[in-house]
Amino acid sequence: MSSSPERVKHKRCNPPGILILNSLRGKEFDISFYRALVLIVTFIAYACYHASRKPSSIVKSVLHPEIASPTGGLEYPSLSDPFPWPLSLVYTKRAPGVNASREVIEGLGLGVQKGWPPFNGKRGNARLGEIDVAFLAFYAFGMYFAGHLGDRVNLRLFLTLGMVGSGAFVCLFGMGYWWDIHVLWYFLFVQMMAGLFQATGWPSVVAIIGNWFGKRKRGLIMGIWNAHTSVGNIVGSLIAASALQAGWGWSFVYPGLLIISGGLLVYLFLVVEPAEVGLLSPYEVNGSERVDTSNGRQSLSDKRATQVDCEVGRARNAIDAGKGIVFCSNGAHIKLDDFQDAERVILHSAEDEAPVLQRSDPAVGFLEAWRIPGVAPFAFCLFFSKLVAYTFLYWLPFYIRNTKIEGYYLSEKTAGNLSTLFDLGGVVGGILAGHISDKLKARAITAASFMYCAIPVLYLYNQYGGVSLYLNLGLMALAGLFINGPYALITTAVSADLGTHSSLKGNAKALATVTAIIDGTGSVGAAIGPLLTGFLSERGWDKVFDMLMLSAFIAGLLLFGLVYAEIKEKFERLRYFPRQIMGHDDFVGNLRQPLIVDE
């Protein structure tokens, strides 16, 4: 049995950067190098995508800057009472409860930020919500088509085009600052086009990761890899906040140039699938390393093959002793007395998940992908989960800027920097959710539990976040953990699981389509959340948090059927597994496929 994948003859399609590296090295790299390279390049690529989405949330308080005080005056900045070091390097306070008329402030030479028409009027919040929904609606719309195309075109070129196009329109939004544009339709159009190009990202990178990595520890690996979302948010926030002093246009131009540079990196070095460099995919490796020479049949992984051998051995012993074998399949118990029948059933249940080597499968249709078990519940769960996550993504800096913490208002830069704590919590949440779901082999239970835990944290953050800076930081990070955990889990490990579901009979051409369906549906919620926030915030932020808590509850509720199935399966395993390890007369096998198959 081979311990490493053999190079096979495929049509080679090496990226230019890989050709240069191979020529300099004098020989080709092994699969470990390519896997590491794919992880790094896709991580950087999607971090750039998210970094380019952050400027609009950072500049909201500049486009619509005025803070109304209880007496109708304006709060003006004061640096006389800064935070203690080292927080003073990042955060700046605004004076508490000091009210003054516009004339007084102008007379003091402090100046008044008048905002940027058309976002600085009474309907400023609503118009800021409209530019968010323009981006996110076209992002969701484009996601369905992007996944469909992603299964049919060269993903490296597709991803490069998306990154360069997205960066160009992000820069065009910022150019409105120098071109002195004050027409709403211009900003709406630029956001729409940016959303379409941004839709190329997620289905592509998830499909590429799925091409290189099997299911073993998929939740943990993708939980760590999915930190690119939060890392991108943090980098984008810091860049945009730092550029505000030079003019809000730079807050868009710098992230736009960053994603264009990332597109060049993708074009030069991203290897879409092992076949491009003459290697077998993990699914082909699993098949090629476990071919039964006697009958040409395949099983799953090495670990699963060993389990099958043990099952067959116990079946033979049970039948030789005249005891028979009992199988549990979909709640029904079947007793077999013939060894050949039992062996055939065991091997058939294992081989259902193994693809045929070098198959040429047709791409899975859009409606067919919807019918894959688990796709619809997780897609609609992500609708509400992403509604909550993207409301924080687009409105958290604005909320912090317009809410007193310890009696102080914070500066625009401070609000942008402070919002990164939410994303740091999201990094931990994504990794934790992936690890827990791997250990429990229960994606739905993990996702639902996180969403329910987010509800009390959201309530506490709204009610007590202004009491203390450190309490605000802690609750913000905790909210990021519970909100981004299931969001990361569903968009990565769950999408990859369902895109390689056993019902597809080993067809790997569904991964981008399934990913696009799940994330596209979630993106519809992501568009609605910020839009509703723009309107609800004018009635008070309590209304916004009520919407967020209700959405988190519904997200968990939508997984009830899958949670029930996972819990039922756990109890059935506990019921039968002890009988096997205690040497019970009957051998019990489970033929049902769970969402996760441990390799």
C-alpha positions as CSV (number, residue, x, y, z in Angstrom):
1,M,0.0,0.0,0.0
2,S,1.4,3.3,-1.0
3,S,2.0,5.9,1.7
4,S,2.1,8.9,-0.6
5,P,0.1,10.0,-3.6
6,E,1.6,9.0,-7.0
7,R,1.9,11.5,-9.8
8,V,-0.5,10.7,-12.6
9,K,-0.8,12.0,-16.1
10,H,-3.2,14.9,-16.3
11,K,-3.4,18.0,-18.4
12,R,-0.9,20.2,-16.6
13,C,-1.9,23.8,-15.9
14,N,0.8,25.2,-13.7
15,P,0.4,28.9,-12.6
16,P,3.2,31.1,-13.8
17,G,4.7,31.5,-10.3
18,I,4.8,27.7,-9.8
19,L,6.6,27.3,-13.1
20,I,9.2,29.8,-11.9
21,L,9.6,28.1,-8.5
22,N,10.0,24.6,-10.1
23,S,12.6,25.9,-12.6
24,L,14.6,27.5,-9.8
25,R,14.4,24.4,-7.7
26,G,15.1,22.0,-10.5
27,K,12.4,19.5,-9.4
28,E,8.7,19.6,-8.5
29,F,7.4,20.1,-5.0
30,D,5.5,17.4,-3.1
31,I,1.9,17.5,-2.0
32,S,2.6,18.9,1.5
33,F,4.1,22.0,-0.1
34,Y,1.2,22.5,-2.4
35,R,-1.3,22.0,0.5
36,A,0.5,24.6,2.6
37,L,0.7,27.0,-0.4
38,V,-3.1,26.6,-1.1
39,L,-4.0,27.3,2.5
40,I,-1.8,30.4,2.6
41,V,-2.8,31.9,-0.8
42,T,-6.6,31.3,-0.2
43,F,-6.3,32.7,3.3
44,I,-4.6,35.9,2.1
45,A,-7.1,36.1,-0.8
46,Y,-10.2,36.0,1.3
47,A,-8.7,38.2,4.0
48,C,-8.3,40.8,1.2
49,Y,-12.0,40.3,0.2
50,H,-13.1,41.1,3.8
51,A,-10.6,43.9,4.2
52,S,-12.1,45.7,1.2
53,R,-15.6,45.4,2.8
54,K,-14.8,47.3,6.0
55,P,-14.3,50.9,4.8
56,S,-18.0,51.6,4.5
57,S,-18.5,50.7,8.2
58,I,-15.5,52.8,9.3
59,V,-16.5,56.0,7.3
60,K,-20.2,56.0,8.4
61,S,-19.5,58.3,11.3
62,V,-17.6,60.7,9.0
63,L,-20.3,60.7,6.3
64,H,-23.0,61.2,8.9
65,P,-21.0,62.5,11.9
66,E,-23.1,64.6,14.2
67,I,-24.0,63.3,17.6
68,A,-27.1,64.8,19.1
69,S,-26.9,65.6,22.8
70,P,-29.8,65.6,25.2
71,T,-30.1,69.4,25.0
72,G,-29.8,69.6,21.3
73,G,-26.1,70.7,21.2
74,L,-23.1,68.9,19.8
75,E,-20.4,66.9,21.5
76,Y,-16.9,68.3,20.7
77,P,-13.6,66.5,21.0
78,S,-11.3,66.8,24.0
79,L,-7.9,65.2,24.5
80,S,-7.5,66.5,28.0
81,D,-8.5,63.1,29.6
82,P,-7.0,60.3,27.5
83,F,-7.1,56.6,28.3
84,P,-4.2,55.3,30.3
85,W,-1.2,53.9,28.5
86,P,-1.1,51.7,26.3
87,L,-4.7,52.2,25.4
88,S,-4.0,55.9,24.7
89,L,-2.0,54.8,21.7
90,V,-5.1,53.5,20.0
91,Y,-8.1,55.0,21.7
92,T,-9.2,58.7,22.2
93,K,-12.0,59.9,24.4
94,R,-14.5,62.6,23.8
95,A,-15.5,65.0,26.6
96,P,-18.5,63.8,28.7
97,G,-21.7,65.8,28.7
98,V,-20.2,68.9,27.3
99,N,-22.8,70.6,25.1
100,A,-22.4,73.6,22.9
101,S,-24.1,75.2,20.0
102,R,-22.6,75.2,16.5
103,E,-21.7,78.9,16.8
104,V,-19.8,78.3,20.1
105,I,-17.8,75.3,18.6
106,E,-16.9,77.2,15.5
107,G,-15.9,80.2,17.6
108,L,-13.6,78.0,19.6
109,G,-12.0,77.0,16.3
110,L,-12.8,73.3,16.9
111,G,-14.8,73.1,13.7
112,V,-17.8,71.1,12.9
113,Q,-17.9,67.9,10.8
114,K,-20.7,68.5,8.3
115,G,-20.6,65.1,6.8
116,W,-20.9,64.2,3.2
117,P,-24.1,64.8,1.2
118,P,-26.3,62.8,0.6
119,F,-25.6,60.9,3.8
120,N,-25.6,63.8,6.4
121,G,-29.3,64.7,6.5
122,K,-32.1,63.5,8.7
123,R,-32.3,60.3,6.6
124,G,-28.5,59.8,6.9
125,N,-28.8,56.4,8.7
126,A,-31.3,55.1,6.2
127,R,-29.2,56.1,3.2
128,L,-26.1,54.5,4.8
129,G,-28.2,51.3,5.2
130,E,-29.2,51.6,1.5
131,I,-25.6,51.5,0.3
132,D,-25.0,48.5,2.5
133,V,-28.0,46.7,1.0
134,A,-27.0,47.6,-2.5
135,F,-23.7,45.8,-2.0
136,L,-25.1,42.8,-0.1
137,A,-28.1,42.3,-2.4
138,F,-26.0,42.1,-5.5
139,Y,-23.4,40.0,-3.6
140,A,-26.2,37.5,-2.7
141,F,-27.6,37.6,-6.2
142,G,-24.1,37.0,-7.7
143,M,-23.3,34.3,-5.3
144,Y,-25.8,31.8,-6.9
145,F,-24.3,32.4,-10.3
146,A,-20.7,32.4,-9.1
147,G,-21.1,29.0,-7.6
148,H,-22.7,27.7,-10.8
149,L,-19.8,29.1,-12.9
150,G,-17.2,28.1,-10.3
151,D,-17.9,24.4,-11.0
152,R,-17.4,25.0,-14.8
153,V,-14.4,27.4,-15.2
154,N,-10.8,27.8,-14.2
155,L,-11.1,28.9,-10.5
156,R,-7.7,30.6,-10.5
157,L,-8.7,33.0,-13.3
158,F,-12.2,33.4,-12.0
159,L,-10.9,34.4,-8.6
160,T,-8.3,36.7,-10.0
161,L,-10.9,38.5,-12.1
162,G,-13.2,38.8,-9.1
163,M,-10.5,40.3,-6.9
164,V,-9.3,42.8,-9.5
165,G,-12.8,43.9,-10.4
166,S,-13.8,44.2,-6.7
167,G,-10.7,46.3,-5.9
168,A,-11.4,48.6,-8.9
169,F,-15.0,49.4,-7.7
170,V,-13.9,49.8,-4.0
171,C,-11.4,52.4,-5.3
172,L,-14.1,54.1,-7.4
173,F,-16.2,54.6,-4.2
174,G,-13.3,56.4,-2.6
175,M,-12.7,58.5,-5.7
176,G,-16.0,60.2,-5.0
177,Y,-14.1,62.1,-2.3
178,W,-11.8,63.8,-4.8
179,W,-14.3,64.0,-7.6
180,D,-16.7,65.7,-5.1
181,I,-19.6,63.5,-6.0
182,H,-22.7,63.9,-3.9
183,V,-25.2,61.9,-6.0
184,L,-26.7,58.8,-4.2
185,W,-27.0,56.8,-7.4
186,Y,-23.2,56.9,-8.0
187,F,-22.5,55.3,-4.7
188,L,-25.3,52.8,-5.1
189,F,-24.0,51.7,-8.5
190,V,-20.4,51.3,-7.4
191,Q,-21.6,49.2,-4.4
192,M,-23.7,47.0,-6.6
193,M,-20.9,46.3,-9.0
194,A,-18.5,45.7,-6.1
195,G,-21.0,43.2,-4.6
196,L,-21.1,41.2,-7.9
197,F,-17.4,40.9,-8.1
198,Q,-17.1,40.0,-4.4
199,A,-19.5,37.1,-5.0
200,T,-16.7,35.3,-6.9
201,G,-14.6,34.8,-3.7
202,W,-16.3,32.4,-1.3
203,P,-17.5,29.6,-3.5
204,S,-14.1,29.6,-5.2
205,V,-11.9,29.3,-2.2
206,V,-14.0,26.7,-0.4
207,A,-14.1,24.6,-3.6
208,I,-10.3,24.8,-3.9
209,I,-9.8,23.8,-0.3
210,G,-12.2,20.9,-0.8
211,N,-10.1,19.8,-3.8
212,W,-6.9,19.5,-1.6
213,F,-8.2,18.3,1.8
214,G,-10.3,15.3,2.7
215,K,-12.8,15.2,5.6
216,R,-10.5,14.3,8.4
217,K,-10.5,17.0,11.0
218,R,-12.2,19.2,8.4
219,G,-14.0,21.3,11.1
220,L,-10.8,22.2,12.9
221,I,-8.8,22.8,9.8
222,M,-11.4,25.0,8.3
223,G,-12.1,26.7,11.6
224,I,-8.4,27.8,11.7
225,W,-8.4,28.7,8.0
226,N,-11.6,30.6,8.3
227,A,-9.8,33.1,10.6
228,H,-9.1,34.9,7.3
229,T,-12.6,36.5,7.7
230,S,-11.8,38.1,11.0
231,V,-8.2,38.8,10.1
232,G,-9.4,40.6,7.0
233,N,-12.0,42.6,9.0
234,I,-9.3,43.6,11.5
235,V,-6.8,44.6,8.8
236,G,-9.5,46.5,6.8
237,S,-10.6,48.3,10.0
238,L,-7.1,49.4,11.0
239,I,-6.2,50.6,7.5
240,A,-9.5,52.5,6.9
241,A,-9.4,54.0,10.4
242,S,-5.8,55.1,10.0
243,A,-6.5,56.7,6.6
244,L,-9.4,58.8,7.8
245,Q,-7.2,61.7,8.8
246,A,-6.0,62.1,5.3
247,G,-9.5,62.0,3.9
248,W,-12.2,59.3,3.9
249,G,-11.5,58.5,0.2
250,W,-8.2,57.0,1.2
251,S,-10.1,54.6,3.5
252,F,-11.4,53.0,0.3
253,V,-8.4,53.3,-2.0
254,Y,-5.9,51.5,0.2
255,P,-8.1,48.4,0.8
256,G,-9.0,48.5,-2.9
257,L,-5.3,48.4,-3.9
258,L,-4.7,45.6,-1.3
259,I,-7.3,43.2,-2.9
260,I,-5.9,44.0,-6.4
261,S,-2.5,43.0,-5.1
262,G,-4.0,39.8,-3.7
263,G,-5.5,39.0,-7.1
264,L,-2.0,39.1,-8.6
265,L,-0.8,36.7,-5.9
266,V,-3.7,34.3,-6.8
267,Y,-2.9,34.5,-10.5
268,L,0.8,33.7,-10.0
269,F,0.7,31.0,-7.3
270,L,-2.7,29.4,-6.7
271,V,-3.0,25.7,-7.7
272,V,-6.7,24.9,-8.0
273,E,-6.5,21.1,-7.8
274,P,-3.8,18.4,-7.4
275,A,-4.3,17.3,-11.0
276,E,-2.8,20.6,-12.2
277,V,0.5,19.5,-10.8
278,G,0.2,15.8,-11.6
279,L,-1.1,14.7,-8.2
280,L,-4.1,12.7,-7.1
281,S,-6.9,14.4,-5.1
282,P,-7.4,13.2,-1.5
283,Y,-10.5,11.3,-2.6
284,E,-8.6,9.6,-5.5
285,V,-5.8,8.8,-3.0
286,N,-8.2,7.2,-0.6
287,G,-9.6,5.1,-3.4
288,S,-6.3,4.1,-5.0
289,E,-4.7,3.1,-1.7
290,R,-7.5,0.7,-0.8
291,V,-8.5,-1.3,-3.9
292,D,-9.5,-4.8,-3.1
293,T,-7.4,-6.9,-5.6
294,S,-9.8,-9.8,-5.4
295,N,-12.9,-8.1,-6.7
296,G,-11.7,-4.5,-7.6
297,R,-13.9,-2.8,-5.1
298,Q,-12.9,0.2,-3.0
299,S,-13.5,1.3,0.6
300,L,-13.1,4.6,2.3
301,S,-10.1,5.7,4.4
302,D,-7.4,3.5,5.9
303,K,-9.1,3.9,9.3
304,R,-12.5,3.0,7.8
305,A,-11.0,0.1,5.9
306,T,-9.6,-1.3,9.2
307,Q,-13.0,-0.9,10.8
308,V,-14.7,-2.7,7.9
309,D,-12.2,-5.6,8.3
310,C,-13.0,-5.8,12.0
311,E,-16.7,-5.8,11.2
312,V,-16.3,-8.6,8.7
313,G,-14.3,-10.6,11.1
314,R,-16.8,-10.2,13.9
315,A,-19.6,-11.1,11.5
316,R,-17.8,-14.3,10.5
317,N,-17.3,-15.3,14.1
318,A,-20.9,-14.6,15.0
319,I,-22.2,-16.7,12.0
320,D,-19.8,-19.5,12.7
321,A,-21.1,-19.7,16.2
322,G,-24.7,-19.8,14.8
323,K,-25.6,-16.5,16.4
324,G,-26.3,-14.4,13.3
325,I,-25.7,-10.6,12.8
326,V,-28.1,-7.8,13.5
327,F,-27.8,-4.6,11.4
328,C,-29.5,-1.3,12.3
329,S,-30.6,0.7,9.3
330,N,-32.9,3.7,9.5
331,G,-34.4,2.4,12.7
332,A,-35.1,-1.1,11.3
333,H,-33.2,-4.3,12.5
334,I,-32.2,-6.8,9.9
335,K,-30.7,-10.2,10.9
336,L,-28.4,-12.0,8.4
337,D,-27.3,-15.7,8.8
338,D,-25.2,-16.0,5.6
339,F,-21.7,-14.7,5.8
340,Q,-21.4,-13.7,2.1
341,D,-24.6,-11.6,2.4
342,A,-23.3,-9.9,5.5
343,E,-19.9,-9.2,3.9
344,R,-21.6,-7.8,0.8
345,V,-23.7,-5.4,3.0
346,I,-20.8,-4.2,5.0
347,L,-18.6,-3.5,2.0
348,H,-21.4,-1.9,0.1
349,S,-22.1,0.5,2.9
350,A,-18.4,1.5,3.0
351,E,-18.0,1.8,-0.8
352,D,-21.0,4.1,-1.3
353,E,-18.7,7.0,-0.1
354,A,-15.7,6.2,-2.3
355,P,-15.3,7.8,-5.7
356,V,-14.0,6.1,-8.7
357,L,-10.5,7.1,-9.7
358,Q,-10.2,9.8,-12.3
359,R,-14.0,10.1,-12.9
360,S,-15.3,12.7,-15.2
361,D,-18.5,13.8,-13.5
362,P,-21.0,16.3,-14.8
363,A,-21.6,19.4,-12.7
364,V,-24.5,19.2,-10.3
365,G,-27.5,21.3,-11.2
366,F,-28.8,24.1,-9.0
367,L,-32.1,22.5,-8.0
368,E,-30.4,19.1,-7.5
369,A,-27.9,20.7,-5.1
370,W,-30.8,22.1,-3.1
371,R,-32.1,18.5,-2.7
372,I,-29.0,17.3,-1.0
373,P,-30.0,16.4,2.6
374,G,-29.1,19.2,5.0
375,V,-28.5,22.0,2.4
376,A,-31.8,23.8,3.0
377,P,-31.8,23.8,6.8
378,F,-28.2,25.1,7.0
379,A,-28.8,27.6,4.2
380,F,-31.8,29.2,6.0
381,C,-30.0,29.0,9.4
382,L,-27.1,31.0,7.8
383,F,-29.7,33.5,6.6
384,F,-30.3,34.6,10.2
385,S,-26.8,33.9,11.4
386,K,-25.3,36.1,8.8
387,L,-27.9,38.8,9.3
388,V,-26.6,39.1,12.9
389,A,-22.9,38.9,11.9
390,Y,-23.1,41.4,9.1
391,T,-25.1,43.9,11.1
392,F,-22.1,44.0,13.4
393,L,-19.7,44.1,10.5
394,Y,-21.3,47.2,9.0
395,W,-22.7,49.0,12.0
396,L,-20.5,48.2,15.0
397,P,-18.1,51.1,14.6
398,F,-21.0,53.5,14.1
399,Y,-22.7,52.1,17.2
400,I,-19.6,52.5,19.3
401,R,-19.0,56.0,18.0
402,N,-22.6,57.1,18.9
403,T,-22.8,55.3,22.3
404,K,-21.3,56.6,25.5
405,I,-18.8,54.3,27.3
406,E,-18.0,55.4,30.9
407,G,-19.8,58.6,30.0
408,Y,-17.5,59.4,27.0
409,Y,-18.0,59.3,23.3
410,L,-15.2,57.8,21.3
411,S,-13.5,59.2,18.2
412,E,-14.1,57.7,14.7
413,K,-10.7,56.2,14.7
414,T,-11.1,54.8,18.2
415,A,-14.5,53.3,17.3
416,G,-13.0,51.6,14.2
417,N,-10.1,50.2,16.2
418,L,-12.3,49.1,19.1
419,S,-14.6,47.1,16.8
420,T,-11.7,44.7,16.0
421,L,-12.3,43.0,19.3
422,F,-15.5,41.5,17.8
423,D,-13.4,39.9,15.1
424,L,-10.8,38.7,17.5
425,G,-13.5,36.9,19.3
426,G,-14.7,35.6,16.0
427,V,-11.3,33.9,15.3
428,V,-11.6,32.0,18.5
429,G,-15.2,31.2,17.9
430,G,-14.6,29.7,14.4
431,I,-11.7,27.5,15.6
432,L,-13.7,26.4,18.7
433,A,-16.9,25.6,16.8
434,G,-14.9,23.6,14.2
435,H,-13.0,21.6,16.9
436,I,-16.1,20.9,19.0
437,S,-18.1,19.8,15.9
438,D,-15.2,17.4,14.9
439,K,-15.1,15.9,18.4
440,L,-18.9,15.5,18.7
441,K,-19.4,14.7,15.0
442,A,-22.4,17.0,15.3
443,R,-22.3,20.1,13.1
444,A,-26.0,21.1,13.8
445,I,-25.8,20.7,17.6
446,T,-22.7,22.9,17.7
447,A,-24.1,25.6,15.4
448,A,-27.4,25.8,17.3
449,S,-25.8,25.8,20.7
450,F,-23.6,28.8,19.7
451,M,-26.5,30.8,18.4
452,Y,-28.5,30.3,21.5
453,C,-25.5,31.3,23.7
454,A,-25.3,34.5,21.6
455,I,-28.7,35.7,22.8
456,P,-27.9,36.5,26.4
457,V,-24.5,38.0,25.4
458,L,-26.2,40.4,23.0
459,Y,-28.6,41.5,25.7
460,L,-25.8,42.1,28.2
461,Y,-23.8,44.0,25.6
462,N,-26.6,46.3,24.8
463,Q,-27.6,46.9,28.4
464,Y,-24.2,47.1,30.2
465,G,-21.7,47.7,27.4
466,G,-21.5,51.4,28.3
467,V,-20.8,50.9,32.0
468,S,-17.1,50.1,31.6
469,L,-14.6,50.0,28.7
470,Y,-13.3,46.6,29.8
471,L,-16.7,45.2,30.2
472,N,-17.5,46.5,26.7
473,L,-14.4,44.8,25.3
474,G,-15.1,41.5,27.0
475,L,-18.8,41.3,25.9
476,M,-17.9,42.4,22.4
477,A,-15.3,39.7,22.1
478,L,-17.7,37.1,23.6
479,A,-20.4,38.2,21.1
480,G,-18.0,37.7,18.3
481,L,-17.2,34.2,19.5
482,F,-20.8,33.0,19.6
483,I,-21.9,34.8,16.5
484,N,-19.0,34.1,14.2
485,G,-18.6,30.5,15.4
486,P,-21.6,29.0,13.7
487,Y,-21.3,31.5,10.8
488,A,-17.7,30.2,10.2
489,L,-18.7,26.5,10.7
490,I,-21.7,26.6,8.3
491,T,-19.8,28.5,5.5
492,T,-16.8,26.2,5.7
493,A,-16.9,22.7,7.1
494,V,-20.7,22.2,6.7
495,S,-20.6,23.4,3.1
496,A,-17.7,21.1,2.3
497,D,-19.4,18.2,4.0
498,L,-22.6,18.7,2.0
499,G,-20.7,19.3,-1.2
500,T,-19.2,15.9,-0.9
501,H,-22.3,14.1,0.5
502,S,-22.7,10.4,-0.1
503,S,-25.9,11.1,-2.1
504,L,-23.6,12.6,-4.8
505,K,-21.9,9.1,-5.3
506,G,-18.4,10.6,-5.2
507,N,-19.2,13.4,-7.7
508,A,-16.9,16.3,-6.6
509,K,-18.4,18.8,-9.0
510,A,-21.0,20.0,-6.5
511,L,-18.8,21.8,-4.0
512,A,-18.8,25.3,-5.4
513,T,-22.6,25.1,-6.2
514,V,-23.5,23.9,-2.6
515,T,-21.2,26.5,-1.1
516,A,-22.8,29.2,-3.2
517,I,-26.3,28.1,-2.3
518,I,-25.6,28.2,1.4
519,D,-23.6,31.4,1.5
520,G,-25.8,33.0,-1.1
521,T,-28.9,32.4,1.0
522,G,-27.0,33.7,4.1
523,S,-26.0,36.8,2.1
524,V,-29.7,37.7,1.6
525,G,-29.9,37.9,5.4
526,A,-26.7,39.8,5.4
527,A,-28.3,42.4,3.1
528,I,-31.5,42.7,5.1
529,G,-29.8,43.1,8.5
530,P,-27.8,46.3,7.8
531,L,-30.8,47.7,5.9
532,L,-33.2,47.2,8.8
533,T,-30.6,48.6,11.2
534,G,-30.5,51.9,9.3
535,F,-34.2,52.3,9.9
536,L,-34.5,50.8,13.4
537,S,-31.5,52.7,14.8
538,E,-33.5,56.0,14.3
539,R,-36.0,54.6,16.8
540,G,-33.3,53.5,19.3
541,W,-30.6,50.9,19.4
542,D,-32.7,48.7,21.7
543,K,-34.9,47.9,18.6
544,V,-31.8,46.8,16.7
545,F,-30.7,44.4,19.4
546,D,-34.2,43.0,19.7
547,M,-34.0,42.2,16.0
548,L,-30.6,40.6,16.5
549,M,-31.7,38.4,19.4
550,L,-34.8,37.3,17.6
551,S,-32.7,36.4,14.5
552,A,-30.3,34.3,16.6
553,F,-33.2,32.4,18.1
554,I,-34.7,31.6,14.7
555,A,-31.3,30.5,13.4
556,G,-31.0,27.9,16.1
557,L,-34.6,26.9,15.7
558,L,-34.2,26.1,12.0
559,L,-31.7,23.4,12.9
560,F,-34.1,21.7,15.2
561,G,-34.7,18.8,12.8
562,L,-31.0,18.1,12.2
563,V,-30.2,18.6,16.0
564,Y,-32.9,16.0,16.8
565,A,-31.5,13.6,14.2
566,E,-27.9,14.0,15.6
567,I,-29.1,13.5,19.2
568,K,-31.1,10.4,18.2
569,E,-28.1,9.0,16.4
570,K,-25.9,9.5,19.4
571,F,-28.3,7.6,21.6
572,E,-28.6,4.8,19.1
573,R,-24.8,4.5,19.0
574,L,-24.7,4.5,22.8
575,R,-27.4,1.8,22.8
576,Y,-25.6,-0.6,20.5
577,F,-21.9,0.2,20.7
578,P,-21.4,-1.1,24.3
579,R,-22.8,-4.5,23.2
580,Q,-20.0,-4.8,20.6
581,I,-17.1,-3.9,23.0
582,M,-18.5,-6.1,25.7
583,G,-18.5,-9.1,23.4
584,H,-22.2,-9.5,23.0
585,D,-23.4,-12.5,21.0
586,D,-24.9,-10.4,18.3
587,F,-22.8,-8.0,16.1
588,V,-24.5,-4.7,15.5
589,G,-23.6,-2.5,12.5
590,N,-24.8,1.0,11.6
591,L,-25.4,1.5,7.9
592,R,-26.8,5.0,8.1
593,Q,-24.5,7.8,7.0
594,P,-24.2,10.8,9.4
595,L,-23.4,14.3,8.1
596,I,-19.7,13.7,9.1
597,V,-17.8,10.6,8.2
598,D,-14.6,10.3,10.2
599,E,-11.6,9.5,8.0
